[in-house]
Amino acid sequence: MPPAPIRSRKVRKILALEARARRLLRRYERALDRAHGIEWTLAGGQIAALHRGRAEQGSQPTPRAAAAAPPSSPPTTSL
């Protein structure tokens, strides 16, 4: 079997980022499962507080979303 070709720095970086993303996704899914398990134990008032908290969090843009938002007006050029 021929040896694997030497990968470029960019290819190694992409592969490492993809592997990290997979690890983070697994970790996120486990945390979400745990949160849903706890959610089932909440009483009526606690559920209402959770819904209010989620609504408050949803209305605030994340730093990444704010950075990716398009400009409010197109750039102008002066001649």
SVG drawing of the C-alpha trace seen along z (x, -y; Angstrom):
<svg xmlns="http://www.w3.org/2000/svg" viewBox="-48 -63 53 65">
<polyline fill="none" stroke="black" stroke-width="0.4" points="0.0,0.0 1.5,-3.4 2.2,-5.9 -0.4,-8.6 0.5,-11.8 1.7,-14.7 -1.1,-17.1 -0.7,-20.8 -1.0,-23.0 -4.4,-24.3 -5.7,-20.8 -4.5,-19.8 -6.1,-22.9 -9.5,-22.2 -9.4,-18.5 -8.6,-19.7 -11.4,-22.3 -13.9,-19.7 -12.8,-17.2 -13.2,-20.0 -16.6,-20.9 -17.7,-17.2 -16.5,-17.1 -18.2,-20.4 -21.4,-19.2 -21.4,-15.9 -20.8,-18.0 -23.6,-20.4 -26.1,-17.5 -25.3,-15.9 -25.8,-19.2 -29.1,-19.8 -30.3,-16.3 -29.4,-17.0 -31.3,-20.3 -34.3,-18.7 -34.2,-16.1 -34.2,-18.8 -36.9,-20.7 -39.3,-17.8 -39.0,-18.2 -40.0,-21.9 -43.3,-23.1 -45.7,-25.5 -44.1,-28.8 -40.7,-27.5 -41.8,-26.6 -43.1,-30.1 -39.8,-31.6 -37.9,-29.4 -40.1,-30.5 -39.5,-34.2 -35.8,-33.6 -35.7,-31.9 -37.7,-34.8 -35.2,-37.3 -32.2,-35.4 -33.7,-35.0 -34.2,-38.8 -30.6,-39.6 -28.3,-39.0 -25.2,-37.0 -21.8,-38.6 -21.4,-36.4 -24.9,-37.2 -24.3,-41.0 -21.0,-40.8 -22.6,-38.9 -25.6,-41.3 -25.6,-43.2 -25.0,-47.0 -28.2,-49.1 -27.4,-51.0 -25.2,-50.3 -21.8,-52.0 -21.5,-55.2 -18.6,-56.3 -17.8,-59.9 -16.0,-61.0"/>
</svg>
